[in-house]
Structures are given as structure tokens and as C-alpha cells.
């Protein structure tokens, strides 16, 4: 995937072709949109408003992944970090309000230890299961995270 992106960018470097036009994606205006689509693709991010369901399954292997997210009426920073036998996933809402009922996370997130909202330390219960090789966390009701708050999930493997 990243090789394809690099090849297209190299082809439209300003020396050989116009850097503001990628005919593969349509002419002129679409380039910005095609570039934007890389971020949700790398983050494995998907939002479904009617179901209040968020998917965050980063495609880049590594110990830590951090990315901007935008979900309906909220935006912020999503982060996944792994160390030893533990892992932490967080969604910091910078603006708006995020209402969640379900999360889909990386398969490595096997056993949910704790789930809470910062800074209030409001602890939540979530049912964990596997769905299509990913970890599914389902909350009993809608969880609301407001600007300045973060949903944090701690996992053990």
C-alpha cells in the first residue's frame, strides 16, 4: 500500500508531471481527497454514526500508533500502544462529543482489564468478544466522551 502511494507521489513530483493533478484519482480537485483517504486507511479507522460504532485497527505494525480521528460530531486523537504483555488504547476527544456503543480494535487486544474515562476516573463495563479476527468491545449503553475527556482501555494478552 505505501509503495503505491510513494510511486504515485514520485510520478507527480513537479519535474515530470504536475504535482497538483493525479489523473488516476480524477482531475485537479480530487487529489486532496485521495491524500486524505490515506490517514483513515492506515489507522484502520471507520465510523458508523447510526450504530455508534468505531473501528480502530492500525495497519502499521509496531509498538505505538497515534492518529487524528474524526467521527460525526467529535474529533481528537486515537492511540494504541503495546508493551510486554499489556496494551493501552485511548481516544482523546479534542472537540465535540463522541457517543459510543461499540469498538472494534486490533486482534492483539485480547483481554480487557479496565476501561475508564479520564479525567473523572469513571469506570465502565464492556463485553469483549471476537468478530472477524478483531476484538469487539460492546458497552451496555451509549458512552459519552466530551471535549477534554478520554476513553482509555487497558488490555492484557
Legacy VTK file of the C-alpha trace (Angstrom):
# vtk DataFile Version 3.0
C-alpha trace
ASCII
DATASET POLYDATA
POINTS 157 float
0.000 0.000 0.000
2.656 2.535 0.999
4.751 1.612 -2.072
1.841 2.550 -4.323
1.453 5.898 -2.554
5.192 6.581 -2.878
5.156 5.672 -6.576
2.239 7.994 -7.335
3.850 10.835 -5.366
7.188 10.314 -7.165
5.475 10.352 -10.553
3.855 13.715 -9.777
6.908 15.417 -8.285
6.721 18.657 -10.280
9.632 17.771 -12.557
7.968 15.092 -14.661
4.299 15.889 -14.113
2.085 18.488 -12.497
2.142 17.862 -8.711
-1.390 19.274 -8.396
-3.077 16.765 -10.699
-3.314 12.982 -10.355
-5.369 11.653 -13.263
-5.542 8.241 -11.545
-7.829 9.856 -8.955
-9.654 12.284 -11.221
-8.514 15.709 -12.282
-7.417 18.559 -10.006
-9.825 18.689 -7.045
-9.787 15.003 -6.123
-6.089 14.877 -5.222
-6.624 16.382 -1.777
-9.380 13.883 -1.072
-7.288 10.933 -2.266
-4.458 12.048 0.029
-6.858 12.389 2.970
-8.081 8.814 2.465
-4.620 7.514 3.376
-4.984 8.535 7.029
-8.156 6.536 7.819
-6.771 3.619 5.781
-3.506 3.479 7.768
-5.349 3.913 11.053
-7.866 1.221 10.134
-10.441 3.784 11.155
-14.138 3.525 10.382
-17.084 5.310 11.999
-20.751 4.295 11.782
-22.949 7.018 13.286
-26.293 5.154 13.376
-24.672 2.240 15.231
-22.354 4.473 17.332
-19.582 2.063 16.320
-15.933 2.980 15.875
-13.226 0.782 14.339
-9.558 1.489 15.102
-7.244 -1.251 13.799
-3.932 0.322 12.688
-2.357 -1.384 9.675
1.237 -0.421 10.520
2.960 -2.926 12.774
4.717 -1.510 15.793
4.542 -0.808 19.482
2.771 2.555 19.208
0.397 4.168 16.736
-1.152 7.607 17.138
-3.524 9.308 14.718
-6.096 12.046 14.309
-9.699 10.817 14.144
-12.969 12.394 13.086
-16.283 10.755 13.962
-19.529 12.563 13.268
-19.746 15.274 15.905
-16.344 14.673 17.514
-12.664 14.757 16.636
-9.472 14.020 18.503
-6.522 11.639 18.818
-6.678 7.837 18.829
-3.710 5.913 20.195
-2.718 2.274 20.505
0.367 1.265 22.464
1.810 -2.148 23.325
4.470 -3.154 25.809
5.349 -6.603 27.088
2.132 -8.389 27.908
-0.059 -5.292 28.076
-1.654 -2.806 25.753
-3.441 0.512 26.050
-5.925 2.098 23.649
-7.199 5.650 24.105
-9.477 8.100 22.353
-8.898 11.699 23.430
-11.759 13.931 22.300
-10.414 17.392 21.460
-13.698 18.818 20.200
-17.383 17.890 20.170
-18.841 14.817 21.845
-18.304 11.157 20.948
-21.156 8.780 21.734
-20.053 5.120 21.521
-21.771 1.769 21.897
-19.204 -0.454 20.207
-15.472 -0.513 19.448
-13.575 -2.761 17.046
-9.877 -2.995 17.911
-6.697 -4.851 16.926
-6.681 -8.627 17.470
-3.786 -8.187 19.922
-6.215 -6.538 22.352
-7.258 -9.841 23.870
-8.394 -9.402 27.459
-9.929 -6.166 28.701
-8.566 -5.341 32.156
-10.098 -1.915 32.760
-11.977 0.752 30.881
-12.476 4.314 32.114
-12.990 7.936 31.160
-10.283 10.460 32.064
-10.016 12.762 33.976
-13.118 11.801 36.022
-11.982 8.164 36.508
-15.476 6.946 35.626
-15.072 3.183 35.214
-17.103 1.383 32.552
-18.021 -2.215 31.783
-17.593 -3.616 28.319
-18.255 -7.094 26.950
-15.343 -8.376 24.873
-15.683 -10.859 22.019
-14.033 -11.730 18.699
-15.581 -10.756 15.399
-13.885 -11.403 12.040
-10.489 -11.673 13.753
-10.804 -8.334 15.579
-11.534 -7.541 19.208
-15.049 -6.228 19.772
-15.866 -4.192 22.894
-19.585 -3.636 23.421
-20.809 -1.238 26.103
-24.108 -1.732 27.974
-25.352 1.666 26.809
-24.018 4.647 24.919
-20.800 6.020 26.419
-20.416 9.784 26.001
-16.950 11.328 25.861
-16.878 15.121 25.782
-14.156 17.548 24.690
-11.216 17.321 27.092
-12.064 13.742 28.114
-10.511 10.466 27.004
-11.787 6.917 26.835
-8.963 4.617 27.969
-8.922 0.826 27.677
-6.260 -1.360 29.294
-5.671 -4.879 27.934
-3.548 -7.888 28.803
-2.598 -10.510 26.242
LINES 1 158
157 0 1 2 3 4 5 6 7 8 9 10 11 12 13 14 15 16 17 18 19 20 21 22 23 24 25 26 27 28 29 30 31 32 33 34 35 36 37 38 39 40 41 42 43 44 45 46 47 48 49 50 51 52 53 54 55 56 57 58 59 60 61 62 63 64 65 66 67 68 69 70 71 72 73 74 75 76 77 78 79 80 81 82 83 84 85 86 87 88 89 90 91 92 93 94 95 96 97 98 99 100 101 102 103 104 105 106 107 108 109 110 111 112 113 114 115 116 117 118 119 120 121 122 123 124 125 126 127 128 129 130 131 132 133 134 135 136 137 138 139 140 141 142 143 144 145 146 147 148 149 150 151 152 153 154 155 156
